[in-house]
Amino acid sequence: MEVDKLAADVEQFGNNASAFLDWGLAQSQTLLIALVILAAGWFIARWLSAMAAKLIPNSKALDETVTPMVTQVLQYLVFLTFVVIALGQLGVQTNSIIAVIGAAGLAIALALQGTLSNIAAGVMLIWLRPFNVGDYIESSAVSGTVKQVGLFATRLRTIDGLYVFTPNAKIWDATITNYSKELTRRLSFDVGIDYAADIDLARKTLLETVMADERVLSTPEPVVYVMNLGASSVDLQLRAWTRTEDHWETRMAMNETCKKALDAAGVEIPFPHMHILAPDLTSK
């Protein structure tokens, strides 16, 4: 009897072990399939994102400004789809997946309110387009040439070559000045002349000088105004228009060419003088 009982116990143990192994093998196969789905989803999401990054700049409807945000959103959505498929492979019900995603989304929204505001600001920057990639902008938060508008932050390069990474909300919440948006830009050049100088001659000299520069536009026509009668000079202001991309180079060139032209015309530019009286030693 004891031998028969022992044999029965051994047989039962073998059956249980075999069932456990069968279950473990089935579960391992399911888990392996889920992992393969996740891996495939990761690579497909990255591949589609890379393809979108190449195709968007060639599209007439979209430009490179929207490329980073579109590619990031596309990558996240594709991978999330594969995550849902992998969870379904593990036996998780669709309703449960939606509930988990909703609960997780709510928790993340509460924990990352600042991050979500950056995403919302990034969407608004892409939608309203106050600037594009390559524009030089200035706000109370940052200034520089826009290199990328991402889902969370904007990357810029300052005029002295520094890399700036700033959250989208910082830019969206500030007044933005875009120096590259318009095709033309006005150049203003201030110069003071002596009270004894001929204003008409100074005006003619300045106008001839700027009109000789091919970067200065003839329309609107350059003008010179008397802006102020200062303590020691008559202050003139030259106003001319250039293409936006030529503005800074033309402005820098005008400082030198206008000074040389006024000197050649005999128009004096006053500057402060200091007279030092030597002590009278003969009186002692």
C-alpha positions in Angstrom: 0.0 0.0 0.0 2.8 2.4 0.9 4.5 1.6 -2.4 1.4 2.3 -4.3 0.8 5.6 -2.5 4.4 6.7 -3.1 4.1 5.8 -6.8 0.8 7.8 -7.0 2.5 10.8 -5.3 5.4 10.6 -7.7 3.1 10.4 -10.7 1.0 13.4 -9.4 4.2 15.4 -8.9 5.3 14.6 -12.4 2.0 15.6 -13.8 2.1 18.9 -11.9 5.7 19.6 -12.9 4.8 18.8 -16.5 1.8 21.1 -16.4 3.9 23.9 -14.8 6.6 23.5 -17.4 3.9 23.6 -20.2 2.4 26.7 -18.6 5.9 28.3 -18.2 6.8 27.5 -21.8 3.5 29.0 -23.0 4.0 32.1 -20.9 7.6 32.5 -22.0 6.5 32.2 -25.6 3.8 34.9 -25.0 6.3 37.1 -23.2 8.9 36.6 -26.0 6.3 37.6 -28.6 5.4 40.7 -26.6 9.0 41.7 -26.3 9.5 41.1 -30.1 6.5 43.3 -30.7 7.9 46.1 -28.5 11.3 45.8 -30.2 9.7 45.9 -33.6 7.6 48.9 -32.5 10.6 50.8 -31.3 12.5 50.3 -34.6 9.5 51.0 -36.7 8.7 54.2 -34.8 12.3 55.4 -35.2 12.3 54.5 -38.9 9.0 56.3 -39.6 10.3 59.3 -37.6 13.5 59.4 -39.7 11.6 59.1 -42.9 9.3 61.9 -41.9 12.3 64.1 -41.1 13.6 63.5 -44.7 10.2 64.0 -46.4 8.8 67.0 -44.6 11.4 69.6 -45.8 10.5 68.6 -49.4 6.8 69.1 -48.9 5.2 72.3 -50.1 2.6 72.2 -47.3 5.1 71.9 -44.5 8.5 73.3 -43.7 11.5 72.4 -41.6 10.1 74.3 -38.6 7.5 71.7 -37.9 9.8 68.7 -38.6 11.1 68.1 -35.0 7.6 68.2 -33.4 5.9 66.1 -36.1 8.7 63.5 -36.0 8.6 63.3 -32.2 4.8 63.0 -32.0 4.8 60.4 -34.7 7.5 58.3 -33.0 5.6 58.4 -29.6 2.3 57.5 -31.2 3.6 54.6 -33.2 5.5 53.2 -30.2 2.5 53.6 -28.0 0.4 51.7 -30.5 2.8 48.8 -30.3 2.8 48.9 -26.5 -1.0 48.4 -26.6 -0.6 45.5 -29.0 2.1 43.9 -26.8 -0.1 44.2 -23.7 -3.0 42.6 -25.6 -0.7 39.7 -26.5 -0.1 39.2 -22.7 -3.8 38.9 -22.2 -4.6 42.4 -20.9 -8.1 43.5 -22.0 -8.4 46.6 -24.2 -10.7 48.3 -21.7 -8.1 47.7 -19.0 -5.4 49.1 -21.2 -7.4 52.3 -21.9 -8.2 52.7 -18.2 -4.5 52.3 -17.3 -3.4 54.7 -20.0 -6.0 57.2 -18.8 -5.0 56.9 -15.1 -1.3 57.1 -16.1 -2.0 60.1 -18.3 -3.8 61.9 -15.4 -1.0 61.1 -13.0 1.6 62.3 -15.4 -0.4 65.5 -16.2 -0.6 66.4 -12.5 3.1 65.6 -11.9 4.4 67.3 -15.1 2.3 70.4 -15.4 5.3 72.5 -16.5 6.2 70.0 -19.1 2.7 69.9 -20.5 2.7 73.7 -20.7 5.8 73.5 -22.8 4.1 71.0 -25.1 1.1 73.3 -25.4 3.4 76.3 -26.0 5.3 74.3 -28.7 2.1 73.4 -30.5 1.0 77.1 -30.5 4.4 78.2 -31.8 4.1 75.8 -34.6 0.5 76.7 -35.3 0.8 80.5 -35.2 4.3 80.6 -36.7 5.7 83.8 -35.0 9.1 82.5 -36.3 10.6 79.8 -38.4 13.9 77.9 -38.3 16.7 80.3 -39.3 15.0 83.5 -38.0 16.7 85.7 -35.5 14.4 86.4 -32.6 14.5 88.3 -29.4 12.3 88.1 -26.3 12.6 88.9 -22.6 13.7 85.3 -22.1 16.2 84.7 -24.9 17.6 85.9 -28.2 19.3 84.2 -31.1 18.9 82.4 -34.4 16.3 79.6 -34.2 17.8 76.2 -34.9 14.9 73.8 -33.9 11.4 74.0 -32.4 10.9 70.8 -30.5 8.0 69.3 -28.6 9.3 70.5 -25.3 11.9 73.2 -26.0 13.4 75.5 -28.6 17.1 75.5 -29.5 18.8 78.7 -30.6 22.3 80.0 -31.4 23.3 83.4 -30.1 25.0 86.0 -32.1 28.3 85.1 -30.4 27.9 81.4 -31.2 26.5 80.1 -27.9 24.0 77.2 -27.8 20.7 78.1 -26.0 18.1 75.5 -24.9 15.0 77.2 -23.6 11.5 75.7 -22.7 8.8 76.6 -25.1 6.6 78.2 -22.4 9.4 80.8 -21.7 9.2 82.0 -25.3 5.5 81.7 -25.7 4.8 83.8 -22.5 7.0 86.7 -23.7 6.7 89.3 -26.4 8.6 88.0 -29.5 10.5 90.3 -31.8 11.4 88.6 -35.1 14.2 90.4 -37.0 13.9 88.1 -40.0 10.2 88.0 -40.6 9.9 91.0 -43.0 11.7 91.1 -46.3 13.1 94.6 -45.8 14.3 96.6 -42.8 15.0 100.3 -42.2 18.5 101.4 -41.5 18.9 104.5 -39.2 22.2 106.3 -38.9 22.7 109.2 -36.6 25.5 111.8 -37.1 26.1 115.2 -35.5 27.6 118.1 -37.5 29.0 121.4 -36.4 26.6 124.4 -36.1 28.8 126.2 -38.7 28.5 123.3 -41.2 26.2 123.5 -44.2 23.2 121.2 -43.5 22.3 120.9 -47.2 25.8 119.9 -48.1 25.8 117.3 -45.2 22.4 116.0 -46.4 23.6 115.7 -50.0 26.8 114.0 -49.0 25.0 111.4 -46.9 22.4 110.6 -49.5 25.0 110.2 -52.3 27.0 108.0 -50.1 24.2 105.5 -49.2 22.8 105.5 -52.8 26.2 104.4 -54.0 25.8 101.2 -52.0 23.9 98.7 -54.1 22.6 97.1 -50.9 20.5 100.2 -50.2 17.0 100.1 -51.8 15.8 103.0 -53.9 12.2 102.5 -52.7 11.5 103.7 -50.1 13.8 106.6 -50.9 16.6 107.4 -48.4 16.0 110.6 -46.5 18.0 112.8 -44.0 16.2 114.7 -41.3 17.4 117.2 -38.7 16.4 115.4 -35.6 17.7 117.6 -32.8 19.6 120.8 -32.1 22.0 119.6 -29.5 24.3 121.4 -27.1 27.3 121.3 -29.4 26.0 119.8 -32.7 23.2 119.7 -35.2 22.0 116.0 -35.1 21.0 114.5 -38.4 19.4 111.1 -39.0 19.8 109.2 -42.2 17.0 106.7 -42.9 17.4 104.1 -45.7 16.0 100.6 -46.4 17.8 97.4 -47.1 16.9 93.8 -47.6 16.7 92.1 -44.2 19.7 89.8 -44.9 21.9 92.9 -45.8 20.9 95.1 -42.8 23.8 94.5 -40.4 26.6 94.5 -43.0 25.2 97.7 -44.6 24.9 99.3 -41.2 28.5 98.5 -40.2 29.7 99.8 -43.6 27.9 103.1 -43.3 29.7 104.1 -40.1 33.0 104.2 -42.0 31.9 105.4 -45.5 29.7 108.2 -44.2 32.5 109.5 -41.9 35.0 109.5 -44.8 32.5 111.2 -47.1 31.7 114.0 -44.7 35.5 114.5 -44.1 36.0 114.7 -47.9 33.2 117.2 -48.2 34.6 119.4 -45.4 31.7 118.8 -43.1 33.0 118.8 -39.5 31.7 116.4 -36.9 32.1 118.1 -33.5 33.6 116.3 -30.5 34.2 117.5 -27.0 37.4 119.6 -26.4 39.2 120.1 -23.2 41.2 123.3 -22.6 43.8 123.2 -19.9 45.1 126.6 -18.7 48.7 126.6 -17.6 49.4 128.4 -14.3 50.8 131.9 -14.6 54.2 131.7 -12.8 55.3 135.2 -13.7 52.8 136.8 -11.2 54.8 135.3 -8.3 
